[in-house]
Amino acid sequence: MRIPRNFKLAAIEIKVEHKDSITIDSCKACGMTDYANQKILLSGIATQQVGEQTFIHELVHWILFMMGEHKLRNNEKFVDLFAHFLYQYEQTKEFSSDKKVREDAEHSPKQSKGRPKTLFLRSGERGRLSKIK
């Protein structure tokens, strides 16, 4: 995974800066979100993996901030777990080759014209699937 120099969320450009060190409330930190200056700050991190995980952690803070989810964005346990799941996805995703995708498309059943696709919505505690149109 490559850490970007900048990116946009809700049309706002957020810059990523690398610092020698970051201190929050007298404690050293690997990263920090700077909402006022539209930045993610990352400290001199020892390994690529820690840098990537820290970036995703700070990105989750930004996303929750942009969604107005201030209680969640300040919940470090939630942010950290969510970031770890995103990082694991990023590191373990696999893609089909173009040839495999074409073969799958050729052998998949065609949808009849005029008939809407059946979509399912996961709901409830147990994640029941319900048909929706």
C-alpha positions in Angstrom: 0.0 0.0 0.0 1.2 3.5 -0.8 0.5 6.4 1.5 -0.7 9.3 -0.5 0.6 12.9 -0.3 -3.0 14.2 -0.4 -6.5 13.0 -1.1 -10.1 14.4 -1.0 -13.0 13.6 1.2 -16.3 15.4 0.5 -14.4 17.7 -1.9 -12.0 18.8 0.8 -8.3 18.2 0.1 -6.5 16.6 3.0 -2.7 16.7 3.0 -0.5 14.0 4.5 2.7 15.3 6.1 5.6 13.4 7.7 7.1 14.8 10.9 10.1 13.7 13.0 7.9 13.3 16.1 4.4 14.0 17.2 3.4 14.6 20.8 -0.2 14.6 22.0 -0.9 15.4 25.7 2.8 14.8 26.6 2.8 11.4 24.9 4.5 10.4 21.7 2.2 9.4 18.9 2.6 7.7 15.5 0.0 9.9 13.9 -2.5 12.7 14.3 -5.5 14.3 12.5 -5.3 18.1 12.2 -8.9 19.1 11.3 -8.3 22.8 11.4 -5.4 22.6 8.8 -6.9 19.7 6.9 -4.0 17.4 7.5 -2.9 13.9 8.6 0.4 14.0 10.4 2.6 10.9 10.6 5.7 10.7 12.7 9.0 9.0 11.7 7.6 5.5 11.8 10.0 2.5 12.1 8.3 0.1 9.6 6.2 0.4 6.5 3.4 -1.7 8.1 3.1 0.6 11.1 3.1 3.6 8.8 0.3 2.2 6.7 -1.8 1.1 9.7 -1.3 4.6 11.2 -2.4 6.3 8.0 -5.6 4.2 7.8 -6.3 4.9 11.5 -6.0 8.7 10.9 -8.1 8.3 7.7 -10.9 6.7 9.7 -10.8 9.7 12.1 -11.2 12.0 9.1 -14.1 10.0 7.6 -16.0 10.0 10.9 -15.3 13.7 11.3 -16.7 14.4 7.8 -19.7 12.3 8.6 -20.4 14.3 11.8 -19.9 11.2 13.9 -18.0 13.0 16.6 -18.7 10.5 19.4 -17.3 7.7 17.2 -14.4 9.7 15.9 -13.2 10.2 19.5 -13.7 6.5 20.4 -10.1 5.3 19.9 -11.1 1.6 20.4 -13.7 1.8 17.6 -11.3 3.8 15.3 -8.4 1.4 15.9 -10.5 -1.8 15.3 -12.1 -0.3 12.2 -8.7 0.7 10.9 -7.2 -2.7 11.5 -10.1 -4.3 9.5 -9.5 -1.9 6.6 -5.8 -2.6 6.7 -6.3 -6.4 6.7 -8.7 -6.0 3.7 -6.1 -3.9 1.9 -3.3 -6.4 2.5 -5.2 -9.5 1.7 -7.5 -8.6 -1.2 -7.0 -10.6 -4.4 -8.2 -9.8 -7.9 -9.2 -12.1 -10.7 -7.2 -11.9 -13.8 -8.9 -10.2 -16.8 -9.1 -13.7 -18.5 -10.9 -15.2 -15.5 -13.4 -12.2 -15.3 -14.3 -12.7 -19.0 -14.8 -16.4 -18.6 -17.0 -15.8 -15.6 -19.1 -13.3 -17.5 -19.5 -15.6 -20.5 -20.7 -18.5 -18.2 -23.0 -16.5 -15.9 -26.8 -16.6 -16.5 -28.1 -13.7 -18.5 -30.7 -11.4 -16.8 -33.9 -11.1 -18.7 -34.7 -7.7 -20.0 -37.3 -5.7 -18.2 -37.1 -7.8 -15.0 -35.5 -6.0 -12.1 -32.6 -7.6 -10.3 -33.4 -9.1 -6.9 -31.4 -7.3 -4.3 -30.9 -8.4 -0.7 -30.6 -6.2 2.4 -28.9 -7.5 5.5 -30.8 -6.5 8.5 -31.4 -7.4 12.1 -29.1 -8.8 14.8 -28.5 -12.0 13.0 -27.9 -10.4 9.6 -31.0 -11.9 8.0 -31.2 -11.3 4.3 -34.4 -9.7 3.1 -35.5 -9.3 -0.5 -35.9 -5.8 -1.7 -37.0 -4.5 -5.2 
